[in-house]
Amino acid sequence: MNYAVHQMSAVLQPHTPAVDLDTPAAAQAALRTFWRLADAWKLGVPEQATLLGVGRTTLYQWKKGAAGPLDRHVLERLSYLFGIYAALQILLPVGERADEWVRKPNAAPLFAGASALDRMLGGQVADLYVVRHYLDAQRGGKA
């Protein structure tokens, strides 16, 4: 292999190993982030369970630290929720305003006067996706 190709190959290699999401440690880290998001948005237990797509018993076990690897459905939900939170921090850089936005009535056609949280509490992953998509479009990001 010639020297230039070898150098290019080295540049294209990731410098950090991929994160293994199938570990209890990764689950705990993701859930710690979710609990902070839940506090910021003032989510009750039923809302938390609905957003994560799990029952109350599972939610309480996770809160006690008894979370093993999270299944791909929960990881997908967390990904959308974290993306929604991040997009709001960009759009509304005053943290309090960003956190309150999820509960405020919204006249956008997607929400029809209800809040973004009302839409997200529809219980389907698609409900989280459309809110994330809406916010990404509002900030001029990839829609």
HELIX and SHEET records of a PDB file:
HELIX    1   1 TYR A    3  LEU A   12  1                                  10    
HELIX    2   2 PRO A   24  ALA A   40  1                                  17    
HELIX    3   3 VAL A   45  LEU A   52  1                                   8    
HELIX    4   4 ARG A   56  LYS A   63  1                                   8    
HELIX    5   5 ARG A   72  LEU A   91  1                                  20    
HELIX    6   6 GLY A   95  TRP A  101  1                                   7    
HELIX    7   7 ALA A  116  MET A  120  1                                   5    
HELIX    8   8 VAL A  125  GLN A  138  1                                  14    
END                                                                             
